[in-house]
Amino acid sequence: KGQDVLLDAWRRLRVPGARLVLVGDGPDRAGLEDAAPAGVLFTGASADVRPWIHAADVVVLPSRWEGMALAPLEAMACGRAVVMSDVSGARESVAPGDEDHLL
């Protein structure tokens, strides 16, 4: 859905000590792990994502498409900043006039 785009952006980021954690699982995981730069953690599936969200400074949703995006709603409910792609499904989770989070 866009994790490859996030990994590419992460390679370009120059913030000492920053870590990227990808929570979840799917058919692309092995390829993403092979392509990931050092310092990226893949957690696999998680029955409860709240501890991961609470540990995050920023939650990123790099989707190329979405149905109804629950991840940004969960992150915002936990008080976390969210950066997401400007795609249908994600866009609807942002209040009108608050589109500064969309890329």
C-alpha positions as CSV (number, residue, x, y, z in Angstrom):
1,K,0.0,0.0,0.0
2,G,3.0,2.3,0.1
3,Q,5.4,1.0,2.7
4,D,8.1,0.9,-0.1
5,V,7.6,4.7,-0.5
6,L,8.1,5.1,3.2
7,L,11.2,3.0,3.2
8,D,12.6,5.1,0.3
9,A,11.9,8.3,2.2
10,W,13.4,6.8,5.4
11,R,16.7,6.1,3.5
12,R,16.9,9.8,2.7
13,L,16.2,11.0,6.2
14,R,19.2,12.2,8.2
15,V,18.1,12.3,11.8
16,P,20.6,10.6,14.2
17,G,18.9,8.1,16.5
18,A,15.6,8.1,14.6
19,R,13.9,4.7,14.2
20,L,11.2,3.5,11.9
21,V,8.8,0.8,13.2
22,L,6.4,-1.0,10.7
23,V,3.6,-2.6,12.6
24,G,1.6,-5.3,10.8
25,D,2.1,-8.1,8.4
26,G,1.3,-9.0,4.8
27,P,2.5,-10.7,1.7
28,D,5.0,-8.0,0.9
29,R,6.8,-8.2,4.2
30,A,9.8,-10.3,3.2
31,G,10.6,-8.1,0.2
32,L,10.2,-5.0,2.3
33,E,12.5,-6.4,5.0
34,D,15.1,-7.2,2.4
35,A,14.9,-3.7,1.0
36,A,14.8,-1.9,4.3
37,P,17.8,0.1,5.5
38,A,19.4,-0.5,8.9
39,G,17.4,0.6,11.9
40,V,14.0,-0.4,10.6
41,L,12.0,-2.7,12.8
42,F,9.3,-5.0,11.5
43,T,7.0,-6.1,14.3
44,G,4.7,-8.4,12.4
45,A,1.0,-8.7,13.3
46,S,-0.1,-7.1,16.5
47,A,-3.5,-7.8,18.2
48,D,-3.2,-4.5,20.0
49,V,-1.5,-1.6,18.2
50,R,-2.0,0.9,21.0
51,P,1.3,0.3,22.7
52,W,3.1,0.9,19.4
53,I,1.0,4.1,18.7
54,H,1.7,5.4,22.2
55,A,5.5,4.8,21.7
56,A,5.5,6.7,18.4
57,D,6.2,10.4,17.9
58,V,4.5,10.4,14.5
59,V,2.3,7.8,12.8
60,V,2.7,7.6,9.0
61,L,0.1,6.2,6.6
62,P,1.9,6.1,3.1
63,S,-1.0,4.5,1.3
64,R,-1.5,4.7,-2.5
65,W,-5.1,3.8,-1.8
66,E,-7.4,3.2,1.2
67,G,-10.8,2.0,1.9
68,M,-11.7,3.4,5.3
69,A,-8.4,4.3,7.0
70,L,-8.6,3.3,10.7
71,A,-4.9,3.7,11.5
72,P,-5.0,7.5,11.5
73,L,-8.2,7.6,13.6
74,E,-6.6,5.3,16.1
75,A,-3.4,7.4,16.2
76,M,-5.3,10.7,16.6
77,A,-7.4,9.1,19.4
78,C,-4.1,8.4,21.1
79,G,-3.0,12.0,20.7
80,R,-0.3,11.3,18.1
81,A,0.6,13.4,15.1
82,V,-0.3,11.7,11.8
83,V,1.2,12.2,8.3
84,M,-0.6,10.5,5.5
85,S,-1.0,10.3,1.8
86,D,-3.7,12.5,0.2
87,V,-5.8,9.6,-1.0
88,S,-9.5,8.8,-0.7
89,G,-10.2,6.9,2.5
90,A,-7.4,8.6,4.3
91,R,-8.5,12.1,3.4
92,E,-11.9,11.5,5.0
93,S,-10.3,10.9,8.4
94,V,-9.2,14.5,8.5
95,A,-11.6,17.3,9.5
96,P,-12.2,19.9,6.7
97,G,-9.7,22.7,7.1
98,D,-7.2,20.5,8.8
99,E,-5.5,19.0,5.7
100,D,-2.0,20.0,6.7
101,H,-1.3,16.4,7.5
102,L,-1.8,15.2,3.9
103,L,1.1,14.7,1.4
